[in-house]
Amino acid sequence: MNDLKAIDIKNCEVGPVTSMKDASVKFVIYSPELRPSEAGALMQFHGKACQVALIPHDVEEFECIEVTTEREVKSTSQRLYNVLYMIHKTNPEYQNVPFEVWRLQKMEALIEKLKKQIKEA
């Protein structure tokens, strides 16, 4: 069972909104000062798929625009694959090597680099 609880933070401010290449957007939310326990609860959401509702404070009643998508949330491995694909596709120096061969080389190099960070017990 998931112990993650919903968080309702009042008086937040929307910061920069950036349009991404895949038609998604990235936006920043500035919270008011939080207690350590509240900040800790919020930190548990890092990397989690969740629902966000932005409700203006300066109006009595508001109309809500519901945004739904049929797109699934990509796993971290799917995201890494897509990033590698775009690097290969957009760099002419990699075009002489088939993507799958190049991708496997990059993955092996990354694995070896990460393995060096493992501390022996």
Backbone as CSV, one residue per row, in Angstrom:
resi,resn,N_x,N_y,N_z,CA_x,CA_y,CA_z,C_x,C_y,C_z
1,MET,0.831,-1.188,0.000,0.000,0.000,0.000,0.872,1.247,0.000
2,ASN,0.432,2.274,-0.704,1.175,3.513,-0.819,0.870,4.425,0.363
3,ASP,1.899,4.851,1.105,1.717,5.720,2.264,1.750,7.192,1.896
4,LEU,1.930,7.517,0.621,2.012,8.899,0.176,0.653,9.571,0.311
5,LYS,0.612,10.707,1.008,-0.629,11.439,1.216,-0.677,12.646,0.288
6,ALA,-1.873,13.050,-0.103,-2.054,14.255,-0.909,-1.626,15.467,-0.098
7,ILE,-1.148,16.492,-0.778,-0.716,17.729,-0.124,-1.489,18.890,-0.748
8,ASP,-2.072,19.732,0.080,-2.788,20.923,-0.383,-2.040,22.126,0.191
9,ILE,-1.299,22.825,-0.652,-0.508,23.975,-0.206,-1.193,25.247,-0.697
10,LYS,-1.615,26.093,0.215,-2.281,27.351,-0.124,-1.237,28.433,-0.410
11,ASN,-1.647,29.442,-1.146,-0.841,30.641,-1.399,0.460,30.375,-2.149
12,CYS,0.414,29.486,-3.122,1.561,29.253,-3.990,1.541,30.268,-5.130
13,GLU,2.651,30.379,-5.817,2.751,31.278,-6.964,3.339,30.499,-8.137
14,VAL,2.750,30.670,-9.308,3.281,30.022,-10.505,4.453,30.855,-10.999
15,GLY,5.585,30.189,-11.216,6.776,30.855,-11.736,6.860,30.676,-13.239
16,PRO,8.066,30.548,-13.767,8.246,30.429,-15.215,7.529,29.206,-15.797
17,VAL,6.926,29.400,-16.959,6.274,28.321,-17.707,7.024,28.198,-19.023
18,THR,7.496,26.986,-19.333,8.309,26.761,-20.524,7.659,25.705,-21.408
19,SER,7.567,25.990,-22.695,7.039,25.028,-23.662,8.152,24.065,-24.048
20,MET,7.860,22.765,-24.032,8.852,21.747,-24.351,8.651,21.255,-25.788
21,LYS,9.676,20.597,-26.337,9.618,20.114,-27.722,8.513,19.095,-27.953
22,ASP,8.178,18.310,-26.923,7.172,17.258,-27.092,5.748,17.761,-26.841
23,ALA,5.551,19.077,-26.848,4.251,19.732,-26.655,3.799,19.733,-25.193
24,SER,4.622,19.277,-24.278,4.313,19.391,-22.857,4.819,20.752,-22.374
25,VAL,4.553,21.074,-21.139,5.095,22.287,-20.541,5.767,21.950,-19.219
26,LYS,6.733,22.753,-18.878,7.403,22.641,-17.585,7.081,23.932,-16.850
27,PHE,6.658,23.812,-15.592,6.386,25.023,-14.837,6.878,24.878,-13.413
28,VAL,7.149,26.016,-12.818,7.683,26.074,-11.466,6.592,26.605,-10.550
29,ILE,6.468,26.004,-9.389,5.541,26.471,-8.367,6.371,26.908,-7.159
30,TYR,6.182,28.149,-6.741,6.838,28.661,-5.542,5.861,28.536,-4.377
31,SER,6.270,27.816,-3.352,5.401,27.644,-2.185,5.712,28.732,-1.167
32,PRO,4.792,28.934,-0.233,5.144,29.778,0.902,6.141,29.002,1.772
33,GLU,6.642,29.636,2.809,7.565,28.952,3.714,6.869,27.731,4.308
34,LEU,7.566,26.594,4.301,6.999,25.340,4.797,7.732,24.877,6.047
35,ARG,7.009,24.172,6.907,7.648,23.511,8.047,8.494,22.358,7.502
36,PRO,9.513,21.927,8.237,10.335,20.807,7.755,9.513,19.556,7.433
37,SER,8.502,19.269,8.229,7.680,18.078,7.982,6.892,18.225,6.678
38,GLU,6.414,19.443,6.384,5.680,19.692,5.143,6.606,19.608,3.941
39,ALA,7.797,20.183,4.069,8.779,20.112,2.980,9.171,18.661,2.726
40,GLY,9.335,17.900,3.798,9.671,16.479,3.658,8.580,15.705,2.950
41,ALA,7.323,16.005,3.303,6.199,15.336,2.644,6.174,15.680,1.159
42,LEU,6.471,16.930,0.831,6.498,17.355,-0.565,7.634,16.682,-1.330
43,MET,8.776,16.537,-0.701,9.939,15.907,-1.352,9.635,14.468,-1.783
44,GLN,8.718,13.806,-1.106,8.373,12.432,-1.464,7.701,12.342,-2.827
45,PHE,7.237,13.473,-3.352,6.584,13.481,-4.656,7.581,13.525,-5.814
46,HIS,8.848,13.745,-5.519,9.852,13.824,-6.591,9.815,12.568,-7.461
47,GLY,9.642,12.767,-8.758,9.628,11.660,-9.706,8.315,10.894,-9.774
48,LYS,7.310,11.302,-9.020,6.022,10.599,-9.007,5.050,11.273,-9.968
49,ALA,4.246,10.477,-10.631,3.157,11.021,-11.429,2.068,11.464,-10.452
50,CYS,1.506,12.645,-10.676,0.471,13.141,-9.772,-0.480,14.064,-10.517
51,GLN,-1.459,14.525,-9.828,-2.454,15.444,-10.376,-2.210,16.824,-9.777
52,VAL,-2.342,17.859,-10.592,-2.126,19.220,-10.121,-3.372,20.037,-10.422
53,ALA,-3.838,20.804,-9.448,-4.955,21.721,-9.649,-4.469,23.122,-9.306
54,LEU,-4.621,24.056,-10.224,-4.254,25.447,-9.980,-5.549,26.238,-9.835
55,ILE,-5.784,26.773,-8.644,-7.027,27.469,-8.346,-6.690,28.904,-7.933
56,PRO,-7.178,29.900,-8.670,-6.841,31.285,-8.325,-7.480,31.705,-7.004
57,HIS,-6.759,32.513,-6.229,-7.259,32.977,-4.937,-8.090,34.246,-5.056
58,ASP,-7.946,34.992,-6.138,-8.562,36.315,-6.217,-9.950,36.327,-6.862
59,VAL,-10.588,35.168,-6.989,-11.943,35.112,-7.544,-12.821,34.250,-6.635
60,GLU,-14.100,34.622,-6.544,-15.047,33.867,-5.713,-15.391,32.525,-6.361
61,GLU,-15.751,32.589,-7.643,-16.097,31.382,-8.392,-15.207,31.322,-9.627
62,PHE,-14.918,30.130,-10.049,-14.056,29.992,-11.223,-14.525,28.807,-12.055
63,GLU,-14.230,28.906,-13.327,-14.499,27.798,-14.241,-13.219,26.977,-14.319
64,CYS,-13.355,25.677,-14.276,-12.193,24.793,-14.287,-12.015,24.168,-15.669
65,ILE,-10.819,24.258,-16.196,-10.470,23.593,-17.453,-9.836,22.263,-17.081
66,GLU,-10.455,21.177,-17.475,-9.901,19.859,-17.153,-9.005,19.406,-18.293
67,VAL,-7.766,19.103,-17.968,-6.801,18.640,-18.958,-6.565,17.163,-18.719
68,THR,-6.925,16.358,-19.687,-6.650,14.926,-19.610,-5.882,14.548,-20.864
69,THR,-5.179,13.483,-20.791,-4.411,13.035,-21.940,-4.426,11.531,-21.987
70,GLU,-4.335,11.008,-23.164,-4.253,9.564,-23.308,-2.804,9.093,-23.226
71,ARG,-1.903,10.059,-23.185,-0.486,9.707,-23.075,-0.227,9.074,-21.718
72,GLU,0.555,8.033,-21.737,0.952,7.410,-20.483,2.171,8.147,-19.945
73,VAL,2.343,8.099,-18.654,3.541,8.665,-18.058,4.702,7.751,-18.428
74,LYS,5.744,8.346,-18.993,6.885,7.539,-19.432,7.725,7.109,-18.231
75,SER,8.225,5.891,-18.297,9.133,5.417,-17.256,10.484,6.102,-17.468
76,THR,11.326,6.032,-16.464,12.652,6.635,-16.603,13.456,5.945,-17.703
77,SER,13.274,4.647,-17.882,14.007,3.959,-18.949,13.500,4.387,-20.328
78,GLN,12.190,4.626,-20.459,11.662,5.120,-21.730,12.181,6.525,-22.014
79,ARG,12.244,7.346,-20.983,12.754,8.702,-21.157,14.219,8.674,-21.571
80,LEU,15.024,7.815,-20.938,16.437,7.707,-21.298,16.596,7.238,-22.741
81,TYR,15.815,6.251,-23.154,15.848,5.763,-24.534,15.548,6.901,-25.499
82,ASN,14.511,7.693,-25.204,14.128,8.800,-26.077,15.202,9.874,-26.150
83,VAL,15.840,10.160,-25.030,16.921,11.148,-25.026,18.087,10.645,-25.871
84,LEU,18.449,9.385,-25.694,19.531,8.816,-26.508,19.175,8.859,-27.991
85,TYR,17.935,8.550,-28.307,17.483,8.590,-29.704,17.647,9.995,-30.289
86,MET,17.229,11.001,-29.527,17.328,12.375,-30.018,18.781,12.822,-30.155
87,ILE,19.641,12.419,-29.243,21.070,12.745,-29.360,21.621,12.135,-30.637
88,HIS,21.321,10.859,-30.881,21.802,10.172,-32.074,21.255,10.824,-33.338
89,LYS,19.985,11.116,-33.325,19.312,11.680,-34.501,19.816,13.078,-34.859
90,THR,20.138,13.882,-33.850,20.490,15.286,-34.103,21.986,15.556,-34.202
91,ASN,22.814,14.532,-34.056,24.259,14.722,-34.161,24.801,14.003,-35.384
92,PRO,25.216,14.760,-36.398,25.697,14.153,-37.648,26.860,13.174,-37.448
93,GLU,27.698,13.402,-36.428,28.850,12.511,-36.230,28.459,11.092,-35.839
94,TYR,27.212,10.879,-35.406,26.749,9.546,-35.016,26.000,8.830,-36.140
95,GLN,25.758,9.488,-37.239,24.913,8.930,-38.290,25.523,7.719,-38.997
96,ASN,26.839,7.551,-38.909,27.476,6.407,-39.572,27.345,5.112,-38.768
97,VAL,26.803,5.192,-37.542,26.601,4.012,-36.699,25.091,3.833,-36.500
98,PRO,24.563,2.625,-36.734,23.124,2.402,-36.490,22.765,2.741,-35.042
99,PHE,21.566,3.279,-34.859,21.146,3.733,-33.536,21.284,2.651,-32.473
100,GLU,20.795,1.453,-32.728,20.824,0.405,-31.701,22.247,0.065,-31.280
101,VAL,23.171,0.040,-32.213,24.580,-0.228,-31.889,25.130,0.904,-31.037
102,TRP,24.877,2.144,-31.468,25.345,3.327,-30.749,24.729,3.382,-29.346
103,ARG,23.415,3.096,-29.258,22.717,3.126,-27.972,23.323,2.116,-26.996
104,LEU,23.573,0.909,-27.468,24.167,-0.109,-26.592,25.556,0.309,-26.121
105,GLN,26.329,0.938,-26.990,27.655,1.425,-26.594,27.536,2.482,-25.494
106,LYS,26.605,3.409,-25.675,26.416,4.471,-24.682,25.905,3.904,-23.358
107,MET,24.999,2.944,-23.430,24.471,2.341,-22.206,25.570,1.595,-21.449
108,GLU,26.395,0.853,-22.166,27.495,0.126,-21.515,28.474,1.099,-20.872
109,ALA,28.776,2.199,-21.560,29.679,3.204,-20.996,29.082,3.812,-19.726
110,LEU,27.793,4.095,-19.742,27.118,4.655,-18.572,27.112,3.651,-17.421
111,ILE,26.839,2.401,-17.716,26.832,1.358,-16.683,28.217,1.237,-16.041
112,GLU,29.249,1.225,-16.861,30.615,1.116,-16.328,30.960,2.323,-15.452
113,LYS,30.553,3.512,-15.876,30.807,4.727,-15.094,30.092,4.647,-13.749
114,LEU,28.853,4.189,-13.748,28.088,4.079,-12.507,28.634,2.986,-11.604
115,LYS,29.094,1.879,-12.177,29.642,0.782,-11.378,30.863,1.233,-10.583
116,LYS,31.612,2.200,-11.119,32.797,2.714,-10.410,32.407,3.454,-9.143
117,GLN,31.155,3.869,-9.057,30.687,4.596,-7.876,30.205,3.669,-6.758
118,ILE,30.151,2.372,-7.028,29.721,1.419,-6.015,30.839,1.258,-4.983
119,LYS,30.484,1.465,-3.737,31.466,1.338,-2.669,31.504,-0.114,-2.215
120,GLU,32.693,-0.616,-2.072,32.826,-2.003,-1.629,32.532,-2.104,-0.142
121,ALA,31.825,-3.150,0.233,31.436,-3.327,1.638,32.519,-3.993,2.428
